[in-house]
Amino acid sequence: MENYTMEGRTYRYYGQEAPLYPFGYGLSYTTFRYRDLVLSPPVLPVCANLSVSVVLENTGLRDSEEVVQLYLRWEQSSVPVPRWQLVAFRRVAVLAGREAKLFFQVLAEQRAVWAQDWRLEPGTFTLFAGGQQPGQKTRAPSEVLSARFSVTGTARPLRGC
């Protein structure tokens, strides 16, 4: 084998073709609503971590659990990257009619790209939060919220942070 790229070999690199059963695929006995996605700070230095909060509300009639998933998308990168990458997830039990405010950290190293070594690059990113992948089509309704943030500074090796 001479070509070690992942393009065309895993659903993360397939382009517009969706996988049959994406990560987090499944049904629930209730419905959930996501709201108030907050990224802090919205502009951060290249080596900084991102704080994320989102509110998950159980709008159904049954107590249930939801797997909250965070995905990151690079808007522009110097090298090929996945359409989006899972950067965090958490299973949360929420009583019927109640809500939970969740907090996550997206580490700088999760934004790193491979370009002969792991590098952090400035640019614009989109973070998705929801019960499924962005753009996923399922029978169970699930929202996916999105928000953009910017990374400033100059590109540098990950080990330089």
Secondary structure, DSSP 8 states (H G I E B T S, - for coil): ------TTTSGGGSTT---SS-TT----SS-EEEEEEEEESSEEETT--EEEEEEEEE-SSS-EEEEEEEEEEESS-SS---S-EEEEEEEEEE-TT-EEEEEEEE-GGGG-EESSSEEE--EEEEEEEESS-TT---SS---EEEEEEEEES--EEGGG-
